[in-house]
Amino acid sequence: MVRVLCAFLAIVLFLGGVSALVIVPRALFLIPIFAAAALAIAAMSGPASNDLARIEEQLRRFRTAMFTCFAAAVLGLRGGRPLALLAVALWLVGFVLLFFVAYYRAQRRLAA
């Protein structure tokens, strides 16, 4: 439950950092982005890396989140200008989650 909360907060902070990138002229947008990275690492940490069931669960969770972000981004781009910034932020989150999916696919390949 704690890891799910960390992952959720990481996504929220990353979206806040991306929106602050557009709004805030200074480098204050880096604070929520670095906090999101720290929470994402905490969400990924867990038992030993050879636990195949955990690796499969993490891979499924990050892959689902990635596809959900991409789908929401595509739907947001059709919504016009007000939703375009949110769609771009979701697109960026989807690409960040792509690295987590690649990491867990490699872990699954090593554990199997």
DALIN-V987519 format. One record per pair of residues at least 24 apart in sequence whose C-alpha atoms are under 6 Angstrom apart, sorted by sequence separation. I is the first residue (numbers start at 1). J is the second residue. D is the distance in Angstrom with one decimal. If there is no record, write none. Layout:
i={I	I}
j={J	J}
d={D	D}
//
This chain:
i={70	69	10	66	10	10	66	6	7	7	6	63	62	3	59	59	50}
j={94	94	36	94	39	40	97	39	40	43	43	101	101	43	101	104	111}
d={5.7	5.2	4.0	4.6	5.3	5.6	5.5	5.3	5.6	5.4	5.3	5.9	5.9	4.3	5.8	5.5	5.3}
//
